[in-house]
Amino acid sequence: MSYKRNFSKKITLHYSGSASVPAGQTSVNYSGSVSDTVYITIEVDTDSFDKGVHTCKSAVNGLTSSVAATEAAQIAAINQNAEKVGSTIISGFFNTIRLEIDQQIMELNSRIEATFLHLQELKKRCFEKQKQMERDYQSIAGRYLKIFEDLNHELANRIQLLDKPAFLFKEQCDQQQSRTMENDLATTVTVFGREEAALQAQISASLTKKRALETIGKANTFLLKQKQLEETIDKNMLKEQAQGTRYAPVCFIETQSAKNELDKEVFPCELLCEQDPKELLSGFQEKAWSNLPQEESNQISRFFNAELNQKYTQGDTHTTRVRERILKLLNFNHIKSL
């Protein structure tokens, strides 16, 4: 598109100099400035360029449309070919899988049929074994049943022989009972009533005697226990103004310092709180210390070993080492007693 541009600029020119006048032989200096405005108009003709741009634009648009059409055709061809390739691959894959599955199904069917036939044979054998075992069981059970029946008869006969008096007594009692119930004679009933009354009186008397003896025995036991309790209480109780001996634990410590100085201390329990520690200390110093007797040392050793085994029951390395160290430190020969 053609266009015009106007430009203007003011130009200023400075000048100076001197002039001589011959008549007077004098010189005159002069100076000044001249300014003028310059106007310039520029006209640009772009018609030919615009025509070229329009032509290029048309060519580019045509090229763009052709490229787009070519790209669309190429994409459509690629999609079509991809679909063909994909369908071919998928169909081939599924055909391969189908063939493999069919082969596996055929193999499994053959195995199942063979296994089923084998199971049928095993089933027949099991039924035969079951029938054979039932027959054997019946025969064995019959033999053992006969043996046990013979044993029962033999044991019954032996029991009757061993307890023959009891069985005879039972038979006589049954006969007496049947005689009293079945006989219609009045004298028989009277005699039986008299015998039964005497027998019941004897049984009642024996029961009374038995209960009386049990009561006397219980009373005797109670009185004996009461007597023992009273004697025990009398032994353990102290009467007023009575003298006795009381035992209480006391801790006596004797230490030796670095300067070989002996330091002795006594720590009594609460029962001896009224006792002066100095008196206890002097009492310890006056008495002679001696080694423990062998019997007491053995008793203490047994008790100590039992407590140690009960305390350290675990079998780990640390517990074993602690137990061995305690046993090494223990020495009953160094224990003194009064």
C-alpha positions in Angstrom: 0.0 0.0 0.0 1.5 3.4 -1.1 2.0 6.1 1.5 3.6 9.6 1.9 5.7 11.0 4.7 6.4 14.7 5.3 9.6 15.8 7.1 10.6 19.4 8.1 13.6 20.8 9.8 14.9 24.3 10.6 18.5 24.8 9.6 20.5 27.6 11.3 23.9 28.8 9.9 26.2 31.1 11.9 28.8 33.3 10.2 31.5 35.9 11.3 34.4 37.7 9.7 36.0 41.1 9.2 36.1 43.5 6.2 38.7 46.3 5.5 37.9 49.6 3.9 40.7 50.8 1.7 39.9 54.5 2.1 40.2 54.6 5.7 42.4 51.6 6.1 40.1 50.3 8.7 38.7 46.8 9.3 35.2 46.0 10.4 34.2 42.8 12.1 30.9 41.2 11.4 28.9 38.2 12.6 25.4 36.8 12.4 23.3 33.8 11.7 20.9 32.7 9.0 18.1 30.2 9.5 15.8 28.5 7.1 13.2 25.7 7.3 13.5 22.9 4.9 10.4 20.8 3.9 10.8 17.3 2.4 7.9 15.1 1.2 8.6 11.4 0.5 6.1 9.3 -1.4 6.5 5.5 -1.3 4.9 3.4 -4.0 4.2 -0.2 -2.8 1.8 -1.4 -5.4 4.2 -3.8 -7.0 5.3 -5.2 -3.6 1.7 -5.6 -2.5 0.9 -7.5 -5.7 3.9 -9.8 -5.0 2.8 -10.3 -1.4 -0.7 -11.2 -2.5 0.6 -13.6 -5.1 2.9 -15.2 -2.4 0.0 -15.4 0.0 -2.1 -17.2 -2.5 0.7 -19.6 -3.2 1.3 -20.2 0.5 -2.4 -20.8 1.1 -2.5 -23.3 -1.8 0.5 -25.0 -0.4 -1.0 -25.1 3.1 -4.2 -26.7 1.8 -2.3 -29.2 -0.2 -0.1 -30.1 2.8 -3.1 -30.4 5.0 -4.9 -32.6 2.5 -1.7 -34.7 2.1 -1.3 -35.0 5.9 -5.0 -36.0 6.3 -4.6 -38.6 3.6 -1.4 -39.9 5.1 -3.0 -40.1 8.6 -6.1 -41.9 7.2 -3.8 -44.4 5.4 -1.7 -44.9 8.5 -4.9 -45.5 10.6 -6.2 -47.9 8.0 -3.0 -49.9 7.8 -2.7 -49.9 11.6 -6.2 -51.3 12.0 -5.4 -54.0 9.4 -2.1 -54.9 11.2 -3.8 -54.8 14.6 -6.7 -56.9 13.5 -4.3 -59.4 11.9 -2.1 -59.6 15.0 -5.1 -59.9 17.4 -6.8 -62.6 15.3 -3.5 -64.5 15.0 -2.9 -64.2 18.8 -6.4 -65.3 19.7 -6.1 -68.2 17.2 -2.8 -69.3 18.7 -4.2 -69.1 22.3 -7.4 -70.9 21.2 -5.3 -73.7 19.6 -3.1 -74.0 22.8 -6.2 -74.0 25.0 -7.8 -76.7 22.8 -4.7 -78.8 23.0 -4.5 -78.4 26.8 -8.2 -79.2 27.1 -7.7 -82.4 25.1 -4.7 -83.4 27.2 -6.6 -82.7 30.4 -9.6 -84.6 29.2 -7.4 -87.6 28.4 -5.8 -87.4 31.8 -9.2 -87.0 33.5 -10.5 -90.0 31.7 -7.5 -92.1 32.6 -7.7 -90.9 36.3 -11.4 -91.6 36.4 -10.8 -95.1 35.1 -8.1 -95.6 37.7 -10.4 -94.3 40.5 -13.1 -96.7 39.3 -10.6 -99.5 39.7 -9.6 -98.3 43.1 -13.2 -98.0 44.1 -13.9 -101.6 43.1 -10.8 -102.7 45.1 -11.9 -100.7 48.1 -15.4 -102.3 48.0 -13.8 -105.7 47.8 -11.4 -104.8 50.7 -14.4 -103.6 52.7 -16.4 -106.7 52.1 -13.4 -108.9 53.0 -12.7 -106.8 56.2 -16.4 -107.1 57.2 -16.2 -110.9 56.8 -13.0 -111.0 58.7 -14.4 -108.8 61.4 -17.5 -110.9 61.7 -15.5 -114.1 62.0 -13.0 -112.5 64.5 -15.8 -110.9 66.5 -17.7 -114.2 66.6 -14.6 -116.0 67.9 -13.8 -113.4 70.6 -17.5 -113.2 71.5 -17.5 -116.9 72.2 -14.3 -116.6 74.2 -15.7 -113.8 76.3 -19.0 -115.6 76.8 -17.0 -118.6 78.0 -15.0 -116.4 80.3 -18.2 -114.8 81.7 -19.6 -118.3 82.4 -16.3 -119.4 84.0 -16.1 -116.3 86.1 -19.7 -116.6 87.2 -19.1 -120.2 88.2 -15.9 -119.2 90.1 -17.7 -116.3 91.8 -20.5 -118.6 92.9 -17.9 -121.0 94.3 -16.0 -118.3 96.1 -19.1 -116.6 97.5 -21.2 -119.7 97.9 -22.3 -118.9 101.5 -23.6 -115.5 100.4 -25.6 -117.1 97.6 -26.9 -119.8 99.9 -28.0 -117.1 102.4 -29.7 -115.2 99.6 -31.6 -118.4 98.5 -32.6 -119.1 102.1 -33.9 -115.5 102.4 -35.9 -115.9 99.2 -37.3 -119.2 100.4 -38.3 -117.6 103.8 -39.9 -114.7 102.0 -41.8 -117.0 99.6 -42.8 -119.2 102.5 -44.3 -116.3 104.4 -46.1 -114.9 101.4 -47.3 -118.1 99.8 -48.2 -120.2 102.9 -51.8 -119.7 104.1 -51.3 -121.2 107.6 -51.8 -118.8 110.4 -49.1 -120.3 112.6 -46.5 -119.7 109.9 -47.3 -116.1 109.8 -47.2 -115.8 113.6 -43.8 -117.5 113.9 -42.4 -115.4 111.0 -43.6 -112.2 112.7 -41.9 -113.2 115.9 -38.6 -114.0 114.2 -38.7 -110.8 112.2 -39.4 -108.7 115.3 -36.5 -110.3 117.1 -34.2 -109.8 114.1 -35.2 -106.1 113.7 -34.6 -105.6 117.5 -31.1 -107.0 117.2 -30.4 -104.9 114.1 -31.6 -101.7 115.8 -29.6 -102.5 118.9 -26.4 -103.1 116.8 -27.0 -99.8 115.0 -27.5 -98.0 118.3 -24.3 -99.5 119.7 -22.3 -98.5 116.6 -23.5 -94.9 116.7 -22.8 -94.7 120.4 -19.3 -96.0 119.8 -18.7 -93.4 117.0 -20.0 -90.6 119.3 -17.7 -91.7 122.1 -14.8 -91.9 119.7 -15.5 -88.4 118.4 -15.9 -87.0 121.9 -12.6 -88.6 122.9 -10.8 -87.2 119.9 -12.2 -83.7 120.6 -11.1 -83.9 124.3 -7.7 -85.1 123.3 -7.3 -82.2 120.8 -8.5 -79.8 123.3 -6.0 -81.0 125.8 -3.2 -80.8 123.3 -4.2 -77.2 122.4 -4.3 -76.2 126.1 -0.8 -77.7 126.6 0.6 -75.9 123.6 -0.9 -72.6 124.7 0.5 -73.1 128.2 4.0 -73.7 126.7 3.9 -70.7 124.4 2.4 -68.1 126.8 4.6 -66.3 129.3 3.2 -65.4 132.7 3.7 -62.0 134.2 6.9 -61.3 136.0 8.4 -64.4 134.4 11.9 -64.4 133.0 12.7 -65.6 129.6 15.2 -65.4 126.8 14.4 -63.5 123.6 16.5 -63.8 120.4 16.9 -60.9 118.0 19.2 -60.4 115.0 22.1 -57.9 115.4 24.5 -56.7 112.7 28.1 -56.4 113.8 30.5 -54.9 111.3 34.3 -54.7 111.7 36.2 -52.8 109.1 39.9 -52.1 108.6 40.9 -48.8 107.0 44.0 -48.0 104.9 45.9 -47.0 108.0 45.2 -50.4 109.6 42.7 -48.9 112.0 39.8 -51.1 113.1 36.4 -49.7 113.1 33.6 -51.6 114.8 29.8 -50.8 114.6 26.7 -52.6 115.8 23.2 -52.2 114.3 20.5 -53.7 116.5 16.9 -54.4 115.4 13.8 -52.7 116.8 13.4 -55.3 119.6 16.7 -54.1 121.0 16.2 -50.4 120.5 16.4 -49.7 124.3 19.7 -51.5 124.5 22.8 -49.3 124.4 24.9 -50.1 121.3 28.1 -49.7 123.3 27.1 -52.5 125.7 26.3 -54.7 122.7 29.7 -53.8 121.1 31.5 -54.6 124.4 29.7 -57.9 124.6 30.8 -58.8 121.1 34.4 -57.9 121.9 34.5 -59.9 125.1 33.2 -63.1 123.5 35.4 -65.4 121.5 34.6 -66.1 117.9 35.0 -69.5 116.5 34.4 -71.4 113.2 31.0 -72.8 112.5 30.5 -76.4 113.3 30.5 -78.8 110.3 26.8 -79.7 110.8 25.6 -76.1 110.8 27.9 -75.3 107.9 26.4 -78.2 105.9 22.8 -77.0 106.8 23.6 -73.5 105.7 25.2 -74.7 102.5 22.2 -76.9 101.6 19.8 -74.0 102.3 22.0 -71.6 100.4 22.3 -73.9 97.3 18.6 -74.5 97.2 17.8 -70.7 97.3 20.5 -70.1 94.7 19.1 -72.7 92.3 15.6 -71.4 92.8 16.7 -67.8 92.2 18.9 -68.4 89.1 16.9 -70.9 87.1 17.5 -69.6 83.7 20.1 -71.3 81.5 21.6 -68.3 79.7 25.3 -67.4 79.8 24.9 -64.3 82.1 22.9 -66.2 84.7 25.3 -69.1 84.7 28.3 -66.8 85.2 26.6 -64.9 88.1 25.8 -68.2 89.8 29.3 -69.5 89.4 30.8 -66.2 90.7 28.5 -66.3 93.8 29.6 -69.9 94.5 33.3 -68.9 94.2 32.9 -66.0 96.6 31.1 -68.1 99.1 33.4 -69.7 101.7 31.8 -71.2 104.8 35.2 -71.6 106.4 35.4 -67.8 107.0 32.1 -67.7 108.8 32.5 -67.2 112.6 30.0 -67.8 115.4 29.9 -67.2 119.1 
